[in-house]
Amino acid sequence: MKATDLRGKSKDELRDELEGLKKEQFNLRFQAASGQLENTARVRQVRRDIARIQTIIAESAEA
């Protein structure tokens, strides 16, 4: 997910995307704790996508 793609979305779409990523992050943490996580790189990717969306939301709030 690229920042340029996210900047074209509305705030509601960004919030929905953020909510979905947070649910995925929870599930990934649960899988990691139970030893079922196969793609460990996905944890880092989801965390960075969450931060990226939060940054874009904050930037649009300033404007």
C-alpha positions in Angstrom: 0.0 0.0 0.0 1.5 3.3 -1.1 0.9 6.7 0.4 -0.1 8.2 -2.9 -2.9 5.6 -3.2 -4.1 6.4 0.3 -4.1 10.2 -0.3 -6.7 9.7 -3.0 -9.1 8.1 -0.5 -11.7 9.9 1.6 -11.5 10.0 5.4 -14.2 7.4 5.8 -12.4 5.0 3.5 -9.1 5.6 5.4 -10.9 4.9 8.7 -12.4 1.7 7.4 -9.0 0.6 6.1 -7.4 1.4 9.4 -10.0 -0.6 11.3 -9.4 -3.6 9.1 -5.7 -3.4 9.5 -6.0 -3.2 13.3 -8.2 -6.3 13.3 -5.6 -8.1 11.1 -2.8 -7.0 13.5 -4.7 -8.4 16.4 -5.1 -11.7 14.6 -1.5 -11.8 13.6 -0.4 -11.2 17.2 -2.7 -14.0 18.3 -1.2 -16.4 15.7 2.3 -15.4 16.7 1.5 -16.2 20.4 0.1 -19.5 19.6 2.9 -20.5 17.2 0.7 -20.6 14.1 2.1 -17.5 12.3 3.6 -18.4 8.9 4.4 -15.1 7.3 6.2 -13.1 10.0 7.0 -10.2 7.6 3.3 -9.4 7.4 3.3 -8.2 11.1 5.8 -5.5 10.1 4.0 -4.6 6.9 0.6 -4.2 8.7 2.2 -2.1 11.5 3.8 0.3 8.9 0.5 0.5 6.9 -1.3 1.5 10.1 1.3 4.2 10.8 1.0 5.4 7.2 -2.7 5.7 7.4 -2.6 7.5 10.7 -0.1 10.0 9.4 -2.3 10.8 6.4 -5.3 11.2 8.6 -3.3 13.6 10.8 -2.1 15.6 7.8 -5.6 16.0 6.5 -6.8 17.2 9.9 -4.2 20.0 9.9 -5.3 21.3 6.6 
